[in-house]
C-alpha cells in the first residue's frame, strides 16, 4: 500500500479516516479546471473524493466510503493521480 511519504507535500491524514490536501490557485477558472480534471480522474478510478471549492482554492478529502470511511489503497492511488494533475 502507498504511504503518505509517497505523495506530494501537503497531504495529511485526518482522524485516521481520510486524506486531505488544500490546493491554491491564482484564479477561479484555474481552480475549476483543476476540479474538472479531478472529476475525470475520479470517474475513471470509480473513486470519488469530497471537494470544497472556493475562489482560488480547492480542498480535497479522500476516504473509502464503502469500506466504513476508512483509508484504503484506492485513496492513496487517487491522491497520487491528483498529484500528477499538478505537475
N, C-alpha and C positions, 0 to 999 in steps of 0.2 A: 504494500500500500504506500502511496505517496505520503510525504510528510510536509509539514509547514515549511521546513527548510528548503524544499524543492520548489516553492512558489516564490514569486517576486516579493520584495519587501512591502509591508503594509497590511498583509493578510494577518488576521488574528482569529483565534478560536474563542467564541463566546459561550460560556457555560457548558463547555464540552459537547455542545449540540450543533453548532453552526460555524461556518467560515464567514468572515466579514471583512470587507475592504471598501474604503471610500476612494473614489476616483474623482479628480478635479480637472475641469476643462475651462478654456478661455471664453467659450460662448455656449449658448443654449443649443444651437444647431450641432455643435461638436458633441455635446452631451447626448442629444437624441440619436445621432449617428452611432455612437457607441452603444446605446441601449438597443438600437435595432440590430447591430452586429451580435450582441449578446443573445437577442431573441432568436436569431438564425442558428447560432451555435447550440443554444439550449434545446431548440426544437430538434436539431439533428441528433443530439445526445438523448433526447426524451428525458431531460432532467432540467427542471425549471426553477431558477432562483427567484427570491423576492428582491425587488428593486425599488429603491426610494429615489425619485428623480426630482431635481430642482435645477434652477438656473446654474449651470456650471458645475454641477455635482451629481454623481450617481453613487449610492451606497448599495453594494451587492451583498446579499446574505444567502448562503447556500447551506441547505440541510437535506437529509433524505427523509421526506415526509412519510413515504410508505414503509419506512423502517423505524417508525416511532420517533421521528425528528431527532435522529442521531447522525453522527458523521459516518460516511462510508467512502469507499473508493470512488464512487460516482461524484461526490462532492469535490474531491481533490482533482479529479480529471477535468471537471468543468472549470474549476478555478485556474488550472494550468492553461486551458484553452482561452479563457478570458485574458490571462496574462499575454498570450500571443497576439490578441487583438490590439494591445497597446504598443507592440513593438513595430 
